[in-house]
Amino acid sequence: GFDAAVNAVQAGQADAIMAGMTKTKEREKVFTMSDTYYDTKVVIATTKSHKISKYDQLTGKTVGVKNGTAAQRFLETIKDKYGFTIKTFDTGDLMNNSLSAGAIDAMMDDKPV
């Protein structure tokens, strides 16, 4: 996953991360970053029983997100305004399974290209 890729570069086991790494000021302190070549969009998913279509419907809910993604950064900026809790996951499979099992109410992820 994302954390493993970052750890591999920091440990000298890899030379670069080629995809899925959003440029941030914090990361520029640690890594040499290329010019941005893609603007990430995010999507939210829920089970049919939740039918969440607006951010204000997330109040009191738990929203899953993969660690280190643009979706995570976005959720961090709006969680207090809309009153929801964020639960981070290392992989999309774990997040999807948690949504299916009812452990989270919704999930947000970077939109596939």
The first five atom37 places (N, CA, C, CB, O) and aatype in JSON, in Angstrom:
{
  "aatype": [7, 13, 3, 0, 0, 19, 2, 0, 19, 5, 0, 7, 5, 0, 3, 0, 9, 12, 0, 7, 12, 16, 11, 16, 11, 6, 1, 6, 11, 19, 13, 16, 12, 15, 3, 16, 18, 18, 3, 16, 11, 19, 19, 9, 0, 16, 16, 11, 15, 8, 11, 9, 15, 11, 18, 3, 5, 10, 16, 7, 11, 16, 19, 7, 19, 11, 2, 7, 16, 0, 0, 5, 1, 13, 10, 6, 16, 9, 11, 3, 11, 18, 7, 13, 16, 9, 11, 16, 13, 3, 16, 7, 3, 10, 12, 2, 2, 15, 10, 15, 0, 7, 0, 9, 3, 0, 12, 12, 3, 3, 11, 14, 19],
  "atom_mask": [
    [1, 1, 1, 0, 1],
    [1, 1, 1, 1, 1],
    [1, 1, 1, 1, 1],
    [1, 1, 1, 1, 1],
    [1, 1, 1, 1, 1],
    [1, 1, 1, 1, 1],
    [1, 1, 1, 1, 1],
    [1, 1, 1, 1, 1],
    [1, 1, 1, 1, 1],
    [1, 1, 1, 1, 1],
    [1, 1, 1, 1, 1],
    [1, 1, 1, 0, 1],
    [1, 1, 1, 1, 1],
    [1, 1, 1, 1, 1],
    [1, 1, 1, 1, 1],
    [1, 1, 1, 1, 1],
    [1, 1, 1, 1, 1],
    [1, 1, 1, 1, 1],
    [1, 1, 1, 1, 1],
    [1, 1, 1, 0, 1],
    [1, 1, 1, 1, 1],
    [1, 1, 1, 1, 1],
    [1, 1, 1, 1, 1],
    [1, 1, 1, 1, 1],
    [1, 1, 1, 1, 1],
    [1, 1, 1, 1, 1],
    [1, 1, 1, 1, 1],
    [1, 1, 1, 1, 1],
    [1, 1, 1, 1, 1],
    [1, 1, 1, 1, 1],
    [1, 1, 1, 1, 1],
    [1, 1, 1, 1, 1],
    [1, 1, 1, 1, 1],
    [1, 1, 1, 1, 1],
    [1, 1, 1, 1, 1],
    [1, 1, 1, 1, 1],
    [1, 1, 1, 1, 1],
    [1, 1, 1, 1, 1],
    [1, 1, 1, 1, 1],
    [1, 1, 1, 1, 1],
    [1, 1, 1, 1, 1],
    [1, 1, 1, 1, 1],
    [1, 1, 1, 1, 1],
    [1, 1, 1, 1, 1],
    [1, 1, 1, 1, 1],
    [1, 1, 1, 1, 1],
    [1, 1, 1, 1, 1],
    [1, 1, 1, 1, 1],
    [1, 1, 1, 1, 1],
    [1, 1, 1, 1, 1],
    [1, 1, 1, 1, 1],
    [1, 1, 1, 1, 1],
    [1, 1, 1, 1, 1],
    [1, 1, 1, 1, 1],
    [1, 1, 1, 1, 1],
    [1, 1, 1, 1, 1],
    [1, 1, 1, 1, 1],
    [1, 1, 1, 1, 1],
    [1, 1, 1, 1, 1],
    [1, 1, 1, 0, 1],
    [1, 1, 1, 1, 1],
    [1, 1, 1, 1, 1],
    [1, 1, 1, 1, 1],
    [1, 1, 1, 0, 1],
    [1, 1, 1, 1, 1],
    [1, 1, 1, 1, 1],
    [1, 1, 1, 1, 1],
    [1, 1, 1, 0, 1],
    [1, 1, 1, 1, 1],
    [1, 1, 1, 1, 1],
    [1, 1, 1, 1, 1],
    [1, 1, 1, 1, 1],
    [1, 1, 1, 1, 1],
    [1, 1, 1, 1, 1],
    [1, 1, 1, 1, 1],
    [1, 1, 1, 1, 1],
    [1, 1, 1, 1, 1],
    [1, 1, 1, 1, 1],
    [1, 1, 1, 1, 1],
    [1, 1, 1, 1, 1],
    [1, 1, 1, 1, 1],
    [1, 1, 1, 1, 1],
    [1, 1, 1, 0, 1],
    [1, 1, 1, 1, 1],
    [1, 1, 1, 1, 1],
    [1, 1, 1, 1, 1],
    [1, 1, 1, 1, 1],
    [1, 1, 1, 1, 1],
    [1, 1, 1, 1, 1],
    [1, 1, 1, 1, 1],
    [1, 1, 1, 1, 1],
    [1, 1, 1, 0, 1],
    [1, 1, 1, 1, 1],
    [1, 1, 1, 1, 1],
    [1, 1, 1, 1, 1],
    [1, 1, 1, 1, 1],
    [1, 1, 1, 1, 1],
    [1, 1, 1, 1, 1],
    [1, 1, 1, 1, 1],
    [1, 1, 1, 1, 1],
    [1, 1, 1, 1, 1],
    [1, 1, 1, 0, 1],
    [1, 1, 1, 1, 1],
    [1, 1, 1, 1, 1],
    [1, 1, 1, 1, 1],
    [1, 1, 1, 1, 1],
    [1, 1, 1, 1, 1],
    [1, 1, 1, 1, 1],
    [1, 1, 1, 1, 1],
    [1, 1, 1, 1, 1],
    [1, 1, 1, 1, 1],
    [1, 1, 1, 1, 1],
    [1, 1, 1, 1, 1]
  ],
  "atom_positions": [
    [[0.81, -1.19, 0.0], [0.0, 0.0, 0.0], [0.86, 1.25, 0.0], [0.0, 0.0, 0.0], [2.07, 1.2, -0.19]],
    [[0.2, 2.36, 0.21], [0.86, 3.66, 0.17], [1.97, 3.77, 1.21], [-0.15, 4.77, 0.39], [3.07, 4.21, 0.89]],
    [[1.69, 3.37, 2.45], [2.7, 3.47, 3.51], [3.93, 2.64, 3.18], [2.12, 3.02, 4.85], [5.05, 3.06, 3.45]],
    [[3.73, 1.46, 2.59], [4.85, 0.6, 2.22], [5.7, 1.26, 1.14], [4.35, -0.77, 1.72], [6.93, 1.16, 1.18]],
    [[5.07, 1.94, 0.19], [5.82, 2.64, -0.86], [6.65, 3.77, -0.28], [4.85, 3.19, -1.93], [7.82, 3.93, -0.63]],
    [[6.06, 4.55, 0.61], [6.8, 5.64, 1.25], [7.96, 5.09, 2.07], [5.85, 6.48, 2.16], [9.07, 5.6, 2.0]],
    [[7.71, 4.04, 2.84], [8.76, 3.43, 3.66], [9.89, 2.89, 2.8], [8.18, 2.32, 4.52], [11.06, 3.0, 3.17]],
    [[9.57, 2.3, 1.65], [10.59, 1.74, 0.77], [11.5, 2.83, 0.23], [9.94, 0.97, -0.39], [12.72, 2.64, 0.15]],
    [[10.94, 3.97, -0.16], [11.76, 5.09, -0.64], [12.62, 5.63, 0.49], [10.87, 6.21, -1.24], [13.8, 5.89, 0.29]],
    [[12.04, 5.81, 1.66], [12.79, 6.36, 2.79], [13.91, 5.42, 3.24], [11.86, 6.63, 3.95], [14.93, 5.87, 3.75]],
    [[13.72, 4.11, 3.06], [14.73, 3.12, 3.45], [15.76, 2.87, 2.36], [14.07, 1.82, 3.83], [16.68, 2.08, 2.54]],
    [[15.6, 3.54, 1.21], [16.54, 3.34, 0.11], [16.3, 2.06, -0.67], [0.0, 0.0, 0.0], [17.15, 1.65, -1.46]],
    [[15.16, 1.42, -0.45], [14.83, 0.18, -1.17], [14.15, 0.46, -2.51], [13.93, -0.7, -0.31], [14.02, -0.45, -3.33]],
    [[13.73, 1.68, -2.73], [13.13, 2.11, -4.0], [13.59, 3.53, -4.27], [11.55, 2.02, -3.96], [13.95, 4.27, -3.35]],
    [[13.59, 3.91, -5.53], [14.05, 5.24, -5.91], [12.93, 6.27, -6.04], [14.8, 5.16, -7.21], [13.17, 7.47, -5.91]],
    [[11.72, 5.81, -6.28], [10.63, 6.75, -6.52], [9.27, 6.1, -6.28], [10.7, 7.3, -7.95], [9.14, 4.87, -6.27]],
    [[8.28, 6.95, -6.09], [6.88, 6.53, -6.1], [6.29, 7.14, -7.36], [6.09, 6.99, -4.77], [6.28, 8.36, -7.52]],
    [[5.8, 6.31, -8.26], [5.41, 6.78, -9.58], [3.94, 7.18, -9.71], [5.7, 5.74, -10.58], [3.6, 7.89, -10.66]],
    [[3.09, 6.78, -8.83], [1.67, 7.11, -8.97], [1.02, 7.18, -7.6], [0.93, 6.09, -9.86], [1.51, 6.59, -6.63]],
    [[-0.06, 7.88, -7.53], [-0.86, 7.89, -6.32], [-0.27, 8.69, -5.17], [0.0, 0.0, 0.0], [-0.64, 8.46, -4.01]],
    [[0.62, 9.62, -5.44], [1.18, 10.43, -4.36], [0.9, 11.9, -4.66], [2.72, 10.18, -4.2], [1.49, 12.49, -5.57]],
    [[0.0, 12.48, -3.89], [-0.36, 13.87, -4.07], [0.74, 14.76, -3.51], [-1.71, 14.17, -3.39], [1.3, 14.48, -2.45]],
    [[1.04, 15.83, -4.23], [2.08, 16.77, -3.82], [1.55, 17.65, -2.69], [2.55, 17.63, -5.03], [0.53, 18.34, -2.85]],
    [[2.24, 17.63, -1.55], [1.88, 18.49, -0.42], [3.14, 19.16, 0.11], [1.18, 17.67, 0.7], [4.25, 18.7, -0.16]],
    [[2.98, 20.23, 0.85], [4.14, 20.92, 1.44], [4.88, 20.01, 2.41], [3.7, 22.19, 2.16], [6.1, 20.04, 2.49]],
    [[4.12, 19.19, 3.16], [4.75, 18.27, 4.12], [5.62, 17.25, 3.39], [3.67, 17.55, 4.96], [6.73, 16.95, 3.82]],
    [[5.12, 16.72, 2.29], [5.88, 15.72, 1.53], [7.08, 16.34, 0.83], [4.98, 15.03, 0.51], [8.11, 15.68, 0.66]],
    [[6.97, 17.6, 0.42], [8.1, 18.27, -0.23], [9.26, 18.49, 0.73], [7.65, 19.61, -0.81], [10.4, 18.68, 0.29]],
    [[9.0, 18.45, 2.03], [10.08, 18.56, 3.01], [10.91, 17.28, 3.07], [9.51, 18.86, 4.4], [12.07, 17.31, 3.47]],
    [[10.31, 16.16, 2.65], [10.96, 14.85, 2.74], [11.4, 14.33, 1.37], [10.03, 13.85, 3.39], [12.45, 13.69, 1.26]],
    [[10.61, 14.61, 0.34], [10.84, 14.05, -0.99], [11.06, 15.14, -2.03], [9.67, 13.17, -1.41], [10.58, 16.27, -1.86]],
    [[11.79, 14.82, -3.09], [11.86, 15.66, -4.27], [10.64, 15.33, -5.11], [13.21, 15.46, -5.06], [10.44, 14.17, -5.48]],
    [[9.83, 16.32, -5.42], [8.57, 16.08, -6.12], [8.63, 16.63, -7.55], [7.4, 16.73, -5.36], [9.2, 17.69, -7.79]],
    [[8.02, 15.9, -8.49], [7.9, 16.39, -9.87], [6.77, 17.4, -9.94], [7.65, 15.2, -10.86], [6.05, 17.63, -8.97]],
    [[6.62, 18.01, -11.12], [5.45, 18.86, -11.35], [4.21, 17.98, -11.29], [5.55, 19.6, -12.72], [4.26, 16.79, -11.62]],
    [[3.1, 18.54, -10.88], [1.84, 17.81, -10.83], [1.38, 17.5, -12.25], [0.76, 18.62, -10.07], [1.41, 18.36, -13.13]],
    [[0.96, 16.25, -12.47], [0.5, 15.86, -13.8], [-0.94, 15.38, -13.81], [1.39, 14.78, -14.36], [-1.46, 15.01, -14.86]],
    [[-1.6, 15.38, -12.66], [-2.99, 14.93, -12.58], [-3.66, 15.55, -11.36], [-3.07, 13.38, -12.53], [-3.07, 15.55, -10.28]],
    [[-4.86, 16.06, -11.53], [-5.65, 16.56, -10.4], [-6.62, 15.48, -9.98], [-6.4, 17.88, -10.78], [-7.47, 15.05, -10.76]],
    [[-6.5, 15.05, -8.75], [-7.31, 13.96, -8.23], [-8.73, 14.43, -7.9], [-6.66, 13.36, -6.99], [-8.91, 15.49, -7.31]],
    [[-9.69, 13.64, -8.27], [-11.09, 13.84, -7.88], [-11.41, 12.76, -6.85], [-12.07, 13.76, -9.14], [-10.78, 11.71, -6.82]],
    [[-12.39, 13.03, -6.0], [-12.78, 12.04, -4.99], [-14.25, 11.67, -5.16], [-12.52, 12.59, -3.56], [-15.05, 12.46, -5.68]],
    [[-14.58, 10.47, -4.72], [-15.97, 9.99, -4.77], [-16.34, 9.4, -3.41], [-16.17, 8.94, -5.91], [-15.48, 8.91, -2.69]],
    [[-17.62, 9.46, -3.09], [-18.11, 8.87, -1.85], [-19.04, 7.72, -2.2], [-18.83, 9.94, -0.96], [-19.81, 7.8, -3.16]],
    [[-18.97, 6.66, -1.42], [-19.83, 5.49, -1.64], [-20.46, 5.09, -0.31], [-19.03, 4.31, -2.25], [-19.85, 5.23, 0.75]],
    [[-21.67, 4.59, -0.39], [-22.39, 4.1, 0.78], [-23.14, 2.83, 0.38], [-23.38, 5.17, 1.35], [-23.17, 2.45, -0.8]],
    [[-23.71, 2.19, 1.35], [-24.6, 1.07, 1.04], [-25.95, 1.65, 0.6], [-24.77, 0.11, 2.28], [-26.24, 2.82, 0.87]],
    [[-26.76, 0.86, -0.05], [-28.07, 1.33, -0.5], [-28.94, 1.79, 0.67], [-28.79, 0.23, -1.28], [-29.78, 2.67, 0.51]],
    [[-28.75, 1.19, 1.83], [-29.58, 1.55, 2.98], [-29.26, 2.94, 3.54], [-29.4, 0.52, 4.08], [-30.12, 3.55, 4.17]],
    [[-28.05, 3.45, 3.32], [-27.69, 4.77, 3.85], [-28.11, 5.91, 2.94], [-26.21, 4.84, 4.09], [-28.56, 6.95, 3.43]],
    [[-27.97, 5.76, 1.65], [-28.4, 6.77, 0.67], [-27.89, 8.16, 1.02], [-29.91, 6.79, 0.58], [-28.66, 9.12, 1.02]],
    [[-26.62, 8.29, 1.3], [-26.0, 9.58, 1.6], [-25.61, 10.23, 0.28], [-24.76, 9.42, 2.55], [-24.85, 9.65, -0.5]],
    [[-26.13, 11.43, 0.03], [-25.81, 12.12, -1.22], [-25.27, 13.53, -1.0], [-27.03, 12.18, -2.08], [-24.86, 14.19, -1.95]],
    [[-25.27, 14.01, 0.26], [-24.77, 15.34, 0.59], [-23.89, 15.24, 1.83], [-25.94, 16.35, 0.81], [-24.1, 14.38, 2.68]],
    [[-22.93, 16.13, 1.92], [-22.01, 16.1, 3.05], [-22.73, 16.27, 4.38], [-20.96, 17.18, 2.9], [-22.34, 15.65, 5.37]],
    [[-23.78, 17.1, 4.43], [-24.46, 17.3, 5.72], [-25.19, 16.05, 6.2], [-25.44, 18.45, 5.61], [-25.6, 16.0, 7.36]],
    [[-25.35, 15.06, 5.35], [-25.93, 13.78, 5.77], [-24.91, 12.87, 6.45], [-26.54, 13.07, 4.57], [-25.26, 11.79, 6.92]],
    [[-23.65, 13.31, 6.52], [-22.6, 12.53, 7.18], [-22.52, 12.81, 8.68], [-21.26, 12.84, 6.54], [-21.78, 12.13, 9.39]],
    [[-23.27, 13.78, 9.18], [-23.23, 14.14, 10.59], [-23.49, 12.91, 11.47], [-24.26, 15.24, 10.9], [-24.48, 12.21, 11.3]],
    [[-22.56, 12.68, 12.41], [-22.68, 11.55, 13.32], [-22.27, 10.21, 12.73], [0.0, 0.0, 0.0], [-22.36, 9.19, 13.41]],
    [[-21.84, 10.2, 11.5], [-21.47, 8.96, 10.81], [-19.96, 8.74, 10.87], [-21.94, 9.0, 9.34], [-19.2, 9.63, 11.25]],
    [[-19.54, 7.54, 10.5], [-18.12, 7.19, 10.37], [-17.83, 6.98, 8.89], [-17.75, 5.92, 11.21], [-18.49, 6.19, 8.22]],
    [[-16.82, 7.69, 8.4], [-16.46, 7.63, 6.99], [-15.08, 7.0, 6.87], [-16.47, 9.05, 6.34], [-14.12, 7.45, 7.5]],
    [[-14.98, 5.96, 6.06], [-13.72, 5.29, 5.83], [-12.95, 5.92, 4.68], [0.0, 0.0, 0.0], [-13.54, 6.46, 3.75]],
    [[-11.63, 5.86, 4.77], [-10.77, 6.4, 3.73], [-9.42, 5.69, 3.78], [-10.59, 7.94, 3.89], [-8.97, 5.29, 4.85]],
    [[-8.79, 5.54, 2.63], [-7.46, 4.93, 2.59], [-6.42, 5.95, 3.05], [-7.12, 4.42, 1.17], [-6.48, 7.13, 2.69]],
    [[-5.49, 5.47, 3.84], [-4.43, 6.3, 4.4], [-3.58, 6.91, 3.28], [-3.56, 5.48, 5.35], [-3.2, 6.23, 2.33]],
    [[-3.28, 8.2, 3.41], [-2.36, 8.88, 2.51], [-2.96, 9.36, 1.21], [0.0, 0.0, 0.0], [-2.22, 9.81, 0.33]],
    [[-4.27, 9.28, 1.05], [-4.89, 9.65, -0.22], [-5.37, 11.1, -0.21], [-6.06, 8.73, -0.51], [-5.47, 11.74, 0.84]],
    [[-5.65, 11.61, -1.41], [-6.26, 12.93, -1.53], [-7.61, 12.96, -0.82], [-6.42, 13.33, -3.02], [-7.98, 13.96, -0.23]],
    [[-8.32, 11.84, -0.89], [-9.62, 11.76, -0.2], [-9.45, 11.96, 1.3], [-10.28, 10.39, -0.48], [-10.27, 12.63, 1.93]],
    [[-8.4, 11.39, 1.88], [-8.16, 11.57, 3.31], [-7.9, 13.04, 3.63], [-6.97, 10.7, 3.78], [-8.45, 13.58, 4.59]],
    [[-7.06, 13.67, 2.83], [-6.77, 15.09, 3.07], [-8.04, 15.93, 2.97], [-5.71, 15.6, 2.07], [-8.26, 16.83, 3.77]],
    [[-8.87, 15.63, 1.98], [-10.12, 16.37, 1.81], [-11.05, 16.17, 3.01], [-10.83, 15.94, 0.52], [-11.6, 17.13, 3.54]],
    [[-11.22, 14.92, 3.44], [-12.1, 14.64, 4.58], [-11.63, 15.36, 5.84], [-12.17, 13.14, 4.84], [-12.45, 15.85, 6.61]],
    [[-10.31, 15.43, 6.03], [-9.78, 16.13, 7.21], [-10.19, 17.6, 7.21], [-8.24, 16.01, 7.25], [-10.36, 18.2, 8.27]],
    [[-10.35, 18.2, 6.02], [-10.71, 19.63, 5.94], [-12.19, 19.89, 6.2], [-10.34, 20.17, 4.59], [-12.56, 21.01, 6.52]],
    [[-13.05, 18.86, 6.06], [-14.49, 19.1, 6.22], [-15.12, 18.36, 7.4], [-15.19, 18.69, 4.97], [-16.3, 18.56, 7.68]],
    [[-14.36, 17.51, 8.09], [-14.95, 16.67, 9.14], [-15.57, 17.48, 10.28], [-13.91, 15.73, 9.71], [-16.63, 17.12, 10.78]],
    [[-14.93, 18.55, 10.7], [-15.47, 19.34, 11.81], [-16.74, 20.09, 11.38], [-14.42, 20.34, 12.32], [-17.69, 20.19, 12.14]],
    [[-16.73, 20.61, 10.17], [-17.9, 21.34, 9.65], [-19.13, 20.44, 9.6], [-17.6, 21.9, 8.26], [-20.23, 20.87, 9.93]],
    [[-18.94, 19.18, 9.18], [-20.08, 18.28, 9.0], [-20.25, 17.26, 10.12], [-19.94, 17.56, 7.69], [-21.22, 16.5, 10.12]],
    [[-19.34, 17.22, 11.08], [-19.51, 16.41, 12.28], [-19.48, 14.91, 12.09], [0.0, 0.0, 0.0], [-20.32, 14.2, 12.64]],
    [[-18.51, 14.43, 11.33], [-18.36, 12.98, 11.16], [-16.98, 12.55, 11.63], [-18.58, 12.57, 9.69], [-16.08, 13.37, 11.82]],
    [[-16.83, 11.25, 11.82], [-15.57, 10.65, 12.25], [-14.91, 9.97, 11.06], [-15.79, 9.63, 13.41], [-15.59, 9.39, 10.21]],
    [[-13.59, 10.04, 11.0], [-12.83, 9.4, 9.93], [-12.17, 8.14, 10.47], [-11.76, 10.36, 9.34], [-11.57, 8.16, 11.54]],
    [[-12.28, 7.05, 9.72], [-11.56, 5.81, 10.03], [-10.66, 5.51, 8.84], [-12.55, 4.6, 10.33], [-11.15, 5.39, 7.71]],
    [[-9.35, 5.4, 9.08], [-8.41, 5.16, 7.97], [-8.13, 3.67, 7.81], [-7.11, 5.92, 8.21], [-8.17, 2.89, 8.76]],
    [[-7.84, 3.31, 6.57], [-7.55, 1.92, 6.2], [-6.27, 1.87, 5.37], [-8.73, 1.29, 5.43], [-5.95, 2.82, 4.65]],
    [[-5.55, 0.75, 5.48], [-4.34, 0.56, 4.69], [-4.63, 0.16, 3.26], [-3.46, -0.47, 5.35], [-3.84, 0.44, 2.36]],
    [[-5.75, -0.51, 3.04], [-6.08, -0.98, 1.69], [-7.55, -0.72, 1.37], [-5.76, -2.48, 1.54], [-8.39, -0.59, 2.25]],
    [[-7.83, -0.66, 0.07], [-9.2, -0.51, -0.38], [-10.06, -1.71, -0.02], [0.0, 0.0, 0.0], [-11.24, -1.55, 0.3]],
    [[-9.48, -2.9, -0.06], [-10.24, -4.11, 0.29], [-10.74, -4.06, 1.73], [-9.37, -5.36, 0.08], [-11.9, -4.38, 2.0]],
    [[-9.87, -3.66, 2.65], [-10.29, -3.55, 4.06], [-11.4, -2.52, 4.22], [-9.09, -3.17, 4.95], [-12.35, -2.73, 4.97]],
    [[-11.27, -1.4, 3.51], [-12.29, -0.35, 3.59], [-13.62, -0.85, 3.0], [-11.81, 0.92, 2.84], [-14.67, -0.66, 3.62]],
    [[-13.57, -1.48, 1.84], [-14.8, -2.0, 1.21], [-15.47, -3.03, 2.1], [-14.48, -2.62, -0.15], [-16.69, -3.02, 2.26]],
    [[-14.68, -3.92, 2.69], [-15.24, -4.95, 3.58], [-15.89, -4.32, 4.81], [-14.15, -5.93, 4.01], [-16.93, -4.8, 5.28]],
    [[-15.28, -3.27, 5.34], [-15.85, -2.58, 6.5], [-17.18, -1.92, 6.17], [-14.87, -1.54, 7.04], [-18.11, -1.92, 6.98]],
    [[-17.28, -1.36, 4.96], [-18.55, -0.77, 4.54], [-19.61, -1.86, 4.4], [-18.38, -0.02, 3.2], [-20.74, -1.7, 4.87]],
    [[-19.26, -2.95, 3.77], [-20.21, -4.07, 3.58], [-20.67, -4.64, 4.92], [-19.57, -5.17, 2.74], [-21.83, -5.05, 5.06]],
    [[-19.76, -4.68, 5.9], [-20.08, -5.25, 7.21], [-20.81, -4.26, 8.12], [-18.81, -5.71, 7.89], [-21.27, -4.64, 9.2]],
    [[-20.93, -3.0, 7.7], [-21.6, -2.01, 8.52], [-20.72, -1.37, 9.57], [0.0, 0.0, 0.0], [-21.22, -0.67, 10.44]],
    [[-19.41, -1.6, 9.5], [-18.48, -1.01, 10.47], [-18.26, 0.48, 10.2], [-17.15, -1.75, 10.45], [-17.88, 1.22, 11.11]],
    [[-18.48, 0.92, 8.97], [-18.44, 2.33, 8.6], [-19.73, 2.63, 7.83], [-17.16, 2.68, 7.75], [-20.34, 1.73, 7.26]],
    [[-20.12, 3.9, 7.81], [-21.37, 4.29, 7.16], [-21.18, 4.69, 5.7], [-22.0, 5.44, 7.91], [-22.1, 4.59, 4.89]],
    [[-19.98, 5.15, 5.38], [-19.67, 5.59, 4.02], [-18.16, 5.48, 3.84], [-20.16, 7.06, 3.76], [-17.42, 5.29, 4.8]],
    [[-17.73, 5.59, 2.6], [-16.29, 5.62, 2.34], [-16.03, 6.61, 1.23], [-15.76, 4.21, 1.96], [-16.87, 6.83, 0.36]],
    [[-14.85, 7.21, 1.27], [-14.43, 8.13, 0.21], [-13.1, 7.64, -0.32], [-14.33, 9.6, 0.74], [-12.23, 7.19, 0.43]],
    [[-12.96, 7.73, -1.63], [-11.72, 7.28, -2.26], [-11.41, 8.19, -3.44], [-11.83, 5.81, -2.72], [-12.28, 8.91, -3.94]],
    [[-10.17, 8.14, -3.88], [-9.78, 8.87, -5.07], [-10.49, 8.24, -6.26], [-8.24, 8.87, -5.26], [-10.54, 7.02, -6.38]],
    [[-11.04, 9.07, -7.12], [-11.78, 8.58, -8.29], [-10.82, 7.93, -9.26], [-12.57, 9.73, -8.98], [-9.78, 8.51, -9.58]],
    [[-11.15, 6.74, -9.75], [-10.26, 6.08, -10.72], [-10.15, 6.9, -12.0], [-10.77, 4.66, -11.05], [-11.09, 7.61, -12.38]],
    [[-9.01, 6.8, -12.64], [-8.79, 7.51, -13.91], [-9.55, 6.82, -15.0], [-7.29, 7.6, -14.26], [-9.5, 7.26, -16.15]]
  ]
}
